[in-house]
Amino acid sequence: MAMDHKRSISGLPIWLLASVGAVCGPAVAAVSIEGQVQAGGGAVAGSVVTLWAASTNAPQRLAQVTSDADGRFVVSADKASDGSNLYLIATGGAPVANP
């Protein structure tokens, strides 16, 4: 299952493409999500990618990583709360020139 999250930095749309696995199931013991941050059709290096859990309480930050030179990332968390919805936010970074 793939998720596309759109954010904008300096007016450029950023697409966060991630492979979610079993994140949408009920209780998750451990979560690992890999993907690529993109803007304007190209990768974004050095973007801070944060994994959040939302529930009826305030959102909880589960993990945070930085995308590599190709915009790729792997973010993992040991545990997600029962009944929470997980989401990713990518901020900052620099567009990678397409060859």
CNS distance restraints for C-alpha pairs under 8 A (distance, minus, plus):
assign (resid   1 and name CA) (resid  19 and name CA) 6.18 0.50 0.50
assign (resid   1 and name CA) (resid  20 and name CA) 5.98 0.50 0.50
assign (resid   1 and name CA) (resid  21 and name CA) 6.32 0.50 0.50
assign (resid   2 and name CA) (resid  17 and name CA) 6.90 0.50 0.50
assign (resid   2 and name CA) (resid  18 and name CA) 5.67 0.50 0.50
assign (resid   2 and name CA) (resid  19 and name CA) 4.97 0.50 0.50
assign (resid   2 and name CA) (resid  20 and name CA) 6.12 0.50 0.50
assign (resid   3 and name CA) (resid  16 and name CA) 7.62 0.50 0.50
assign (resid   3 and name CA) (resid  17 and name CA) 5.85 0.50 0.50
assign (resid   3 and name CA) (resid  18 and name CA) 5.48 0.50 0.50
assign (resid   3 and name CA) (resid  19 and name CA) 6.83 0.50 0.50
assign (resid   3 and name CA) (resid  20 and name CA) 7.10 0.50 0.50
assign (resid   4 and name CA) (resid  15 and name CA) 6.22 0.50 0.50
assign (resid   4 and name CA) (resid  16 and name CA) 5.48 0.50 0.50
assign (resid   4 and name CA) (resid  17 and name CA) 5.04 0.50 0.50
assign (resid   4 and name CA) (resid  18 and name CA) 6.94 0.50 0.50
assign (resid   5 and name CA) (resid  14 and name CA) 7.87 0.50 0.50
assign (resid   5 and name CA) (resid  15 and name CA) 5.60 0.50 0.50
assign (resid   5 and name CA) (resid  16 and name CA) 5.02 0.50 0.50
assign (resid   5 and name CA) (resid  17 and name CA) 6.94 0.50 0.50
assign (resid   5 and name CA) (resid  88 and name CA) 7.51 0.50 0.50
assign (resid   5 and name CA) (resid  89 and name CA) 7.70 0.50 0.50
assign (resid   6 and name CA) (resid  13 and name CA) 6.42 0.50 0.50
assign (resid   6 and name CA) (resid  14 and name CA) 5.44 0.50 0.50
assign (resid   6 and name CA) (resid  15 and name CA) 4.78 0.50 0.50
assign (resid   6 and name CA) (resid  16 and name CA) 6.50 0.50 0.50
assign (resid   7 and name CA) (resid  13 and name CA) 5.71 0.50 0.50
assign (resid   7 and name CA) (resid  14 and name CA) 4.96 0.50 0.50
assign (resid   7 and name CA) (resid  15 and name CA) 6.62 0.50 0.50
assign (resid   7 and name CA) (resid  89 and name CA) 7.75 0.50 0.50
assign (resid   7 and name CA) (resid  90 and name CA) 7.34 0.50 0.50
assign (resid   8 and name CA) (resid  12 and name CA) 5.19 0.50 0.50
assign (resid   8 and name CA) (resid  13 and name CA) 4.33 0.50 0.50
assign (resid   8 and name CA) (resid  14 and name CA) 5.34 0.50 0.50
assign (resid   9 and name CA) (resid  13 and name CA) 6.69 0.50 0.50
assign (resid   9 and name CA) (resid  14 and name CA) 7.07 0.50 0.50
assign (resid   9 and name CA) (resid  91 and name CA) 7.24 0.50 0.50
assign (resid   9 and name CA) (resid  92 and name CA) 6.78 0.50 0.50
assign (resid  12 and name CA) (resid  39 and name CA) 6.38 0.50 0.50
assign (resid  12 and name CA) (resid  40 and name CA) 6.64 0.50 0.50
assign (resid  13 and name CA) (resid  39 and name CA) 5.45 0.50 0.50
assign (resid  13 and name CA) (resid  40 and name CA) 6.34 0.50 0.50
assign (resid  14 and name CA) (resid  37 and name CA) 6.84 0.50 0.50
assign (resid  14 and name CA) (resid  38 and name CA) 5.26 0.50 0.50
assign (resid  14 and name CA) (resid  39 and name CA) 4.08 0.50 0.50
assign (resid  14 and name CA) (resid  40 and name CA) 6.98 0.50 0.50
assign (resid  15 and name CA) (resid  37 and name CA) 5.84 0.50 0.50
assign (resid  15 and name CA) (resid  38 and name CA) 4.78 0.50 0.50
assign (resid  15 and name CA) (resid  39 and name CA) 5.87 0.50 0.50
assign (resid  16 and name CA) (resid  35 and name CA) 7.05 0.50 0.50
assign (resid  16 and name CA) (resid  36 and name CA) 5.93 0.50 0.50
assign (resid  16 and name CA) (resid  37 and name CA) 4.53 0.50 0.50
assign (resid  16 and name CA) (resid  38 and name CA) 6.07 0.50 0.50
assign (resid  16 and name CA) (resid  88 and name CA) 7.97 0.50 0.50
assign (resid  16 and name CA) (resid  89 and name CA) 7.97 0.50 0.50
assign (resid  16 and name CA) (resid  90 and name CA) 7.09 0.50 0.50
assign (resid  17 and name CA) (resid  35 and name CA) 5.12 0.50 0.50
assign (resid  17 and name CA) (resid  36 and name CA) 5.27 0.50 0.50
assign (resid  17 and name CA) (resid  37 and name CA) 6.35 0.50 0.50
assign (resid  17 and name CA) (resid  38 and name CA) 7.69 0.50 0.50
assign (resid  18 and name CA) (resid  33 and name CA) 6.40 0.50 0.50
assign (resid  18 and name CA) (resid  34 and name CA) 5.49 0.50 0.50
assign (resid  18 and name CA) (resid  35 and name CA) 3.93 0.50 0.50
assign (resid  18 and name CA) (resid  36 and name CA) 6.57 0.50 0.50
assign (resid  19 and name CA) (resid  33 and name CA) 5.78 0.50 0.50
assign (resid  19 and name CA) (resid  34 and name CA) 5.57 0.50 0.50
assign (resid  19 and name CA) (resid  35 and name CA) 6.00 0.50 0.50
assign (resid  20 and name CA) (resid  24 and name CA) 7.98 0.50 0.50
assign (resid  20 and name CA) (resid  32 and name CA) 7.49 0.50 0.50
assign (resid  20 and name CA) (resid  33 and name CA) 5.37 0.50 0.50
assign (resid  20 and name CA) (resid  34 and name CA) 7.41 0.50 0.50
assign (resid  21 and name CA) (resid  32 and name CA) 7.90 0.50 0.50
assign (resid  21 and name CA) (resid  33 and name CA) 7.40 0.50 0.50
assign (resid  22 and name CA) (resid  28 and name CA) 7.59 0.50 0.50
assign (resid  22 and name CA) (resid  31 and name CA) 7.84 0.50 0.50
assign (resid  23 and name CA) (resid  28 and name CA) 6.85 0.50 0.50
assign (resid  23 and name CA) (resid  31 and name CA) 6.77 0.50 0.50
assign (resid  23 and name CA) (resid  86 and name CA) 7.03 0.50 0.50
assign (resid  24 and name CA) (resid  85 and name CA) 7.45 0.50 0.50
assign (resid  24 and name CA) (resid  86 and name CA) 7.94 0.50 0.50
assign (resid  26 and name CA) (resid  82 and name CA) 6.58 0.50 0.50
assign (resid  26 and name CA) (resid  83 and name CA) 6.14 0.50 0.50
assign (resid  27 and name CA) (resid  80 and name CA) 7.24 0.50 0.50
assign (resid  27 and name CA) (resid  81 and name CA) 6.96 0.50 0.50
assign (resid  27 and name CA) (resid  82 and name CA) 4.79 0.50 0.50
assign (resid  27 and name CA) (resid  83 and name CA) 6.63 0.50 0.50
assign (resid  28 and name CA) (resid  79 and name CA) 6.54 0.50 0.50
assign (resid  28 and name CA) (resid  80 and name CA) 5.75 0.50 0.50
assign (resid  28 and name CA) (resid  81 and name CA) 7.48 0.50 0.50
assign (resid  28 and name CA) (resid  82 and name CA) 7.21 0.50 0.50
assign (resid  29 and name CA) (resid  78 and name CA) 6.60 0.50 0.50
assign (resid  29 and name CA) (resid  79 and name CA) 4.92 0.50 0.50
assign (resid  29 and name CA) (resid  80 and name CA) 6.48 0.50 0.50
assign (resid  30 and name CA) (resid  76 and name CA) 7.53 0.50 0.50
assign (resid  30 and name CA) (resid  77 and name CA) 5.84 0.50 0.50
assign (resid  30 and name CA) (resid  78 and name CA) 4.54 0.50 0.50
assign (resid  30 and name CA) (resid  79 and name CA) 4.81 0.50 0.50
assign (resid  30 and name CA) (resid  80 and name CA) 6.87 0.50 0.50
assign (resid  31 and name CA) (resid  76 and name CA) 5.46 0.50 0.50
assign (resid  31 and name CA) (resid  77 and name CA) 5.24 0.50 0.50
assign (resid  31 and name CA) (resid  78 and name CA) 6.50 0.50 0.50
assign (resid  31 and name CA) (resid  79 and name CA) 6.84 0.50 0.50
assign (resid  31 and name CA) (resid  80 and name CA) 7.41 0.50 0.50
assign (resid  32 and name CA) (resid  74 and name CA) 6.91 0.50 0.50
assign (resid  32 and name CA) (resid  75 and name CA) 5.74 0.50 0.50
assign (resid  32 and name CA) (resid  76 and name CA) 4.22 0.50 0.50
assign (resid  32 and name CA) (resid  77 and name CA) 6.56 0.50 0.50
assign (resid  33 and name CA) (resid  74 and name CA) 5.62 0.50 0.50
assign (resid  33 and name CA) (resid  75 and name CA) 5.34 0.50 0.50
assign (resid  33 and name CA) (resid  76 and name CA) 6.33 0.50 0.50
assign (resid  34 and name CA) (resid  72 and name CA) 7.39 0.50 0.50
assign (resid  34 and name CA) (resid  73 and name CA) 5.57 0.50 0.50
assign (resid  34 and name CA) (resid  74 and name CA) 4.22 0.50 0.50
assign (resid  34 and name CA) (resid  75 and name CA) 6.37 0.50 0.50
assign (resid  35 and name CA) (resid  72 and name CA) 5.63 0.50 0.50
assign (resid  35 and name CA) (resid  73 and name CA) 5.58 0.50 0.50
assign (resid  35 and name CA) (resid  74 and name CA) 6.66 0.50 0.50
assign (resid  36 and name CA) (resid  43 and name CA) 7.03 0.50 0.50
assign (resid  36 and name CA) (resid  44 and name CA) 8.00 0.50 0.50
assign (resid  36 and name CA) (resid  67 and name CA) 7.49 0.50 0.50
assign (resid  36 and name CA) (resid  70 and name CA) 7.71 0.50 0.50
assign (resid  36 and name CA) (resid  71 and name CA) 5.10 0.50 0.50
assign (resid  36 and name CA) (resid  72 and name CA) 4.17 0.50 0.50
assign (resid  36 and name CA) (resid  73 and name CA) 6.09 0.50 0.50
assign (resid  37 and name CA) (resid  43 and name CA) 5.82 0.50 0.50
assign (resid  37 and name CA) (resid  44 and name CA) 5.47 0.50 0.50
assign (resid  37 and name CA) (resid  45 and name CA) 7.71 0.50 0.50
assign (resid  37 and name CA) (resid  47 and name CA) 7.30 0.50 0.50
assign (resid  37 and name CA) (resid  67 and name CA) 7.19 0.50 0.50
assign (resid  37 and name CA) (resid  71 and name CA) 5.06 0.50 0.50
assign (resid  37 and name CA) (resid  72 and name CA) 6.45 0.50 0.50
assign (resid  37 and name CA) (resid  73 and name CA) 7.94 0.50 0.50
assign (resid  37 and name CA) (resid  90 and name CA) 7.20 0.50 0.50
assign (resid  38 and name CA) (resid  42 and name CA) 5.22 0.50 0.50
assign (resid  38 and name CA) (resid  43 and name CA) 4.27 0.50 0.50
assign (resid  38 and name CA) (resid  44 and name CA) 5.27 0.50 0.50
assign (resid  38 and name CA) (resid  71 and name CA) 6.85 0.50 0.50
assign (resid  38 and name CA) (resid  95 and name CA) 7.89 0.50 0.50
assign (resid  39 and name CA) (resid  43 and name CA) 6.24 0.50 0.50
assign (resid  39 and name CA) (resid  44 and name CA) 6.40 0.50 0.50
assign (resid  39 and name CA) (resid  95 and name CA) 6.89 0.50 0.50
assign (resid  42 and name CA) (resid  95 and name CA) 6.72 0.50 0.50
assign (resid  42 and name CA) (resid  96 and name CA) 6.39 0.50 0.50
assign (resid  42 and name CA) (resid  97 and name CA) 7.29 0.50 0.50
assign (resid  42 and name CA) (resid  98 and name CA) 6.61 0.50 0.50
assign (resid  43 and name CA) (resid  70 and name CA) 5.83 0.50 0.50
assign (resid  43 and name CA) (resid  71 and name CA) 4.89 0.50 0.50
assign (resid  43 and name CA) (resid  95 and name CA) 5.93 0.50 0.50
assign (resid  43 and name CA) (resid  96 and name CA) 5.40 0.50 0.50
assign (resid  44 and name CA) (resid  67 and name CA) 7.47 0.50 0.50
assign (resid  44 and name CA) (resid  69 and name CA) 7.62 0.50 0.50
assign (resid  44 and name CA) (resid  70 and name CA) 6.90 0.50 0.50
assign (resid  44 and name CA) (resid  71 and name CA) 4.68 0.50 0.50
assign (resid  44 and name CA) (resid  93 and name CA) 5.80 0.50 0.50
assign (resid  44 and name CA) (resid  94 and name CA) 5.28 0.50 0.50
assign (resid  44 and name CA) (resid  95 and name CA) 4.38 0.50 0.50
assign (resid  44 and name CA) (resid  96 and name CA) 5.65 0.50 0.50
assign (resid  45 and name CA) (resid  67 and name CA) 5.54 0.50 0.50
assign (resid  45 and name CA) (resid  68 and name CA) 5.42 0.50 0.50
assign (resid  45 and name CA) (resid  69 and name CA) 4.72 0.50 0.50
assign (resid  45 and name CA) (resid  70 and name CA) 5.92 0.50 0.50
assign (resid  45 and name CA) (resid  71 and name CA) 4.52 0.50 0.50
assign (resid  45 and name CA) (resid  72 and name CA) 7.82 0.50 0.50
assign (resid  45 and name CA) (resid  93 and name CA) 5.37 0.50 0.50
assign (resid  45 and name CA) (resid  94 and name CA) 5.30 0.50 0.50
assign (resid  45 and name CA) (resid  95 and name CA) 6.25 0.50 0.50
assign (resid  45 and name CA) (resid  96 and name CA) 6.35 0.50 0.50
assign (resid  46 and name CA) (resid  66 and name CA) 5.53 0.50 0.50
assign (resid  46 and name CA) (resid  67 and name CA) 4.99 0.50 0.50
assign (resid  46 and name CA) (resid  68 and name CA) 5.99 0.50 0.50
assign (resid  46 and name CA) (resid  69 and name CA) 6.92 0.50 0.50
assign (resid  46 and name CA) (resid  71 and name CA) 7.11 0.50 0.50
assign (resid  46 and name CA) (resid  92 and name CA) 7.18 0.50 0.50
assign (resid  46 and name CA) (resid  93 and name CA) 4.38 0.50 0.50
assign (resid  46 and name CA) (resid  94 and name CA) 6.36 0.50 0.50
assign (resid  47 and name CA) (resid  66 and name CA) 5.41 0.50 0.50
assign (resid  47 and name CA) (resid  67 and name CA) 5.21 0.50 0.50
assign (resid  47 and name CA) (resid  71 and name CA) 7.35 0.50 0.50
assign (resid  47 and name CA) (resid  90 and name CA) 6.08 0.50 0.50
assign (resid  47 and name CA) (resid  91 and name CA) 5.53 0.50 0.50
assign (resid  47 and name CA) (resid  92 and name CA) 4.89 0.50 0.50
assign (resid  47 and name CA) (resid  93 and name CA) 3.92 0.50 0.50
assign (resid  47 and name CA) (resid  94 and name CA) 7.22 0.50 0.50
assign (resid  48 and name CA) (resid  64 and name CA) 6.95 0.50 0.50
assign (resid  48 and name CA) (resid  65 and name CA) 5.85 0.50 0.50
assign (resid  48 and name CA) (resid  66 and name CA) 4.49 0.50 0.50
assign (resid  48 and name CA) (resid  67 and name CA) 6.51 0.50 0.50
assign (resid  48 and name CA) (resid  90 and name CA) 5.45 0.50 0.50
assign (resid  48 and name CA) (resid  91 and name CA) 5.29 0.50 0.50
assign (resid  48 and name CA) (resid  92 and name CA) 6.37 0.50 0.50
assign (resid  48 and name CA) (resid  93 and name CA) 7.13 0.50 0.50
assign (resid  49 and name CA) (resid  64 and name CA) 5.66 0.50 0.50
assign (resid  49 and name CA) (resid  65 and name CA) 5.36 0.50 0.50
assign (resid  49 and name CA) (resid  66 and name CA) 5.84 0.50 0.50
assign (resid  49 and name CA) (resid  67 and name CA) 7.01 0.50 0.50
assign (resid  49 and name CA) (resid  73 and name CA) 7.83 0.50 0.50
assign (resid  49 and name CA) (resid  75 and name CA) 7.85 0.50 0.50
assign (resid  49 and name CA) (resid  88 and name CA) 6.62 0.50 0.50
assign (resid  49 and name CA) (resid  89 and name CA) 5.64 0.50 0.50
assign (resid  49 and name CA) (resid  90 and name CA) 4.36 0.50 0.50
assign (resid  49 and name CA) (resid  91 and name CA) 6.66 0.50 0.50
assign (resid  50 and name CA) (resid  61 and name CA) 7.08 0.50 0.50
assign (resid  50 and name CA) (resid  62 and name CA) 7.65 0.50 0.50
assign (resid  50 and name CA) (resid  63 and name CA) 5.89 0.50 0.50
assign (resid  50 and name CA) (resid  64 and name CA) 4.35 0.50 0.50
assign (resid  50 and name CA) (resid  65 and name CA) 6.58 0.50 0.50
assign (resid  50 and name CA) (resid  75 and name CA) 7.92 0.50 0.50
assign (resid  50 and name CA) (resid  88 and name CA) 5.50 0.50 0.50
assign (resid  50 and name CA) (resid  89 and name CA) 5.30 0.50 0.50
assign (resid  50 and name CA) (resid  90 and name CA) 6.45 0.50 0.50
assign (resid  51 and name CA) (resid  61 and name CA) 6.09 0.50 0.50
assign (resid  51 and name CA) (resid  62 and name CA) 5.54 0.50 0.50
assign (resid  51 and name CA) (resid  63 and name CA) 5.26 0.50 0.50
assign (resid  51 and name CA) (resid  64 and name CA) 6.22 0.50 0.50
assign (resid  51 and name CA) (resid  75 and name CA) 7.20 0.50 0.50
assign (resid  51 and name CA) (resid  86 and name CA) 6.93 0.50 0.50
assign (resid  51 and name CA) (resid  87 and name CA) 5.84 0.50 0.50
assign (resid  51 and name CA) (resid  88 and name CA) 4.68 0.50 0.50
assign (resid  51 and name CA) (resid  89 and name CA) 6.81 0.50 0.50
assign (resid  52 and name CA) (resid  59 and name CA) 6.46 0.50 0.50
assign (resid  52 and name CA) (resid  60 and name CA) 5.58 0.50 0.50
assign (resid  52 and name CA) (resid  61 and name CA) 4.55 0.50 0.50
assign (resid  52 and name CA) (resid  62 and name CA) 5.55 0.50 0.50
assign (resid  52 and name CA) (resid  63 and name CA) 7.38 0.50 0.50
assign (resid  52 and name CA) (resid  86 and name CA) 5.59 0.50 0.50
assign (resid  52 and name CA) (resid  87 and name CA) 5.31 0.50 0.50
assign (resid  52 and name CA) (resid  88 and name CA) 6.16 0.50 0.50
assign (resid  52 and name CA) (resid  89 and name CA) 7.91 0.50 0.50
assign (resid  53 and name CA) (resid  59 and name CA) 5.57 0.50 0.50
assign (resid  53 and name CA) (resid  60 and name CA) 5.19 0.50 0.50
assign (resid  53 and name CA) (resid  61 and name CA) 6.48 0.50 0.50
assign (resid  53 and name CA) (resid  62 and name CA) 6.80 0.50 0.50
assign (resid  53 and name CA) (resid  80 and name CA) 6.92 0.50 0.50
assign (resid  53 and name CA) (resid  81 and name CA) 7.38 0.50 0.50
assign (resid  53 and name CA) (resid  84 and name CA) 5.69 0.50 0.50
assign (resid  53 and name CA) (resid  85 and name CA) 5.50 0.50 0.50
assign (resid  53 and name CA) (resid  86 and name CA) 4.51 0.50 0.50
assign (resid  53 and name CA) (resid  87 and name CA) 6.51 0.50 0.50
assign (resid  54 and name CA) (resid  58 and name CA) 6.88 0.50 0.50
assign (resid  54 and name CA) (resid  59 and name CA) 4.52 0.50 0.50
assign (resid  54 and name CA) (resid  60 and name CA) 6.58 0.50 0.50
assign (resid  54 and name CA) (resid  84 and name CA) 5.24 0.50 0.50
assign (resid  54 and name CA) (resid  85 and name CA) 5.07 0.50 0.50
assign (resid  54 and name CA) (resid  86 and name CA) 6.26 0.50 0.50
assign (resid  54 and name CA) (resid  87 and name CA) 7.79 0.50 0.50
assign (resid  55 and name CA) (resid  59 and name CA) 6.60 0.50 0.50
assign (resid  55 and name CA) (resid  83 and name CA) 6.78 0.50 0.50
assign (resid  55 and name CA) (resid  84 and name CA) 4.68 0.50 0.50
assign (resid  55 and name CA) (resid  85 and name CA) 6.45 0.50 0.50
assign (resid  62 and name CA) (resid  77 and name CA) 5.97 0.50 0.50
assign (resid  62 and name CA) (resid  80 and name CA) 7.60 0.50 0.50
assign (resid  63 and name CA) (resid  75 and name CA) 6.61 0.50 0.50
assign (resid  63 and name CA) (resid  76 and name CA) 6.55 0.50 0.50
assign (resid  63 and name CA) (resid  77 and name CA) 6.01 0.50 0.50
assign (resid  64 and name CA) (resid  75 and name CA) 6.73 0.50 0.50
assign (resid  65 and name CA) (resid  73 and name CA) 7.14 0.50 0.50
assign (resid  65 and name CA) (resid  74 and name CA) 7.44 0.50 0.50
assign (resid  65 and name CA) (resid  75 and name CA) 6.19 0.50 0.50
assign (resid  66 and name CA) (resid  73 and name CA) 6.75 0.50 0.50
assign (resid  67 and name CA) (resid  71 and name CA) 4.86 0.50 0.50
assign (resid  67 and name CA) (resid  72 and name CA) 5.13 0.50 0.50
assign (resid  67 and name CA) (resid  73 and name CA) 4.78 0.50 0.50
assign (resid  68 and name CA) (resid  72 and name CA) 5.41 0.50 0.50
assign (resid  68 and name CA) (resid  73 and name CA) 6.45 0.50 0.50
assign (resid  69 and name CA) (resid  96 and name CA) 7.49 0.50 0.50
assign (resid  70 and name CA) (resid  96 and name CA) 7.12 0.50 0.50
assign (resid  71 and name CA) (resid  96 and name CA) 7.94 0.50 0.50
assign (resid  80 and name CA) (resid  84 and name CA) 7.13 0.50 0.50
